[in-house]
Amino acid sequence: MTVVKKILAIHTGGTISMSQNEKGEVVPNAQNPIAQQETIMEGRVELITDELFNLPSPHVTPVEMLKIKERINQGEKEGIDGVVITHGTDTLEETAYFLDLTLPSTIPVVVTGAMRSSNEVGSDGLYNFQTAIEVAADDASRGNGVMVVMNDEIHTARYVTKTHTTNVATFRTPTFGPIGLVAKGQPIYFQQLIREDTCDIDHVVDHVYLLKAYAGMDASLFDALNSDQTAGIVIEGLGAGNLPPVTLPAIQRLLDRHIPLVLVSRCYNGVAEDIYDYQGGGIELRKMGLMLCQGLNGQKARIKLLVGLSAGLQGDRLAEYLSTAVS
Ligand SMILES: NC(=O)C[C@H](N)C(=O)O
């Protein structure tokens, strides 16, 4: 006998909900077409549809991310077996990681989207939606944390990133690779993820910033953020995590104000490490008090810092939270 799985589908907007007009421009729809797909996989899945909001993902902020988390919490009380979230791809990785850090659930939570809008030739929206439901309804998907399913691949929210502006194979997991794939509707896992602790937050702090280092960077951007308002800064350092020496006095002024500073690498692959012992090298930055966050890209580290600060973590506890080893 087939067990019918109760899957909550939360729709939030993005290209998956949009259409191309006669001029070839991709525009939002008043009615989200993907949210009309309520009978998909009928007989195997009972779909509970919630059009939580309809935003292009550059309009999504941590406030909307928190709304999605709260909707999932509510769904769990109602006995759902899994969740699929449709989302714009531009900030999808940030929402997915926010949920991964804040949901203690073991039920499968899958985020998906599309690179081609609903009426374009070869539109990937409906396909990705169906594949995401297959993953959310599969018992083997439990306990994997939040996953991103696009183009027949299963990625972890922690490490996946958008790598191409338009290609349907845009989502990639640098360094570690995907944890599984979907073959003709069947999820197959080949890697197990070690889960991180979750923080059950009920609000999100503001003024957490992200700066990218570059050859010839000076102190101006650091000085611009030297204010009472700044809650924390993530710095995408050069290579393994190094900075031009002229930035150091401004960084010290931020540390003197007790503004948490997190260091990641701007490299696409690899992890930030304190290996270089020259002026501005990772060893000096760590000694100064920057917290190294390994394996996360800048935008993910920013979400983690924001979640940690929203949970009230400070000092050593915040540093410990941010320094979770790569797994
Ligand atoms: N493919 C997409 O969904 C991109 C779109 N700009 C969004 O993030 O809303």
PDBQT file of the ligand as one rigid body, heavy atoms in Angstrom, charges set to zero:
ROOT
HETATM    1  N1  LIG A 401      16.335  32.559 -11.447  1.00  0.00    +0.000 N 
HETATM    2  C1  LIG A 401      15.841  33.424 -10.572  1.00  0.00    +0.000 C 
HETATM    3  O1  LIG A 401      14.968  33.084  -9.828  1.00  0.00    +0.000 OA
HETATM    4  C2  LIG A 401      16.456  34.799 -10.566  1.00  0.00    +0.000 C 
HETATM    5  C3  LIG A 401      15.540  35.906 -10.125  1.00  0.00    +0.000 C 
HETATM    6  N2  LIG A 401      16.172  37.174 -10.369  1.00  0.00    +0.000 N 
HETATM    7  C4  LIG A 401      15.244  35.810  -8.624  1.00  0.00    +0.000 C 
HETATM    8  O2  LIG A 401      16.111  35.490  -7.861  1.00  0.00    +0.000 OA
HETATM    9  O3  LIG A 401      14.145  36.113  -8.230  1.00  0.00    +0.000 OA
ENDROOT
TORSDOF 0
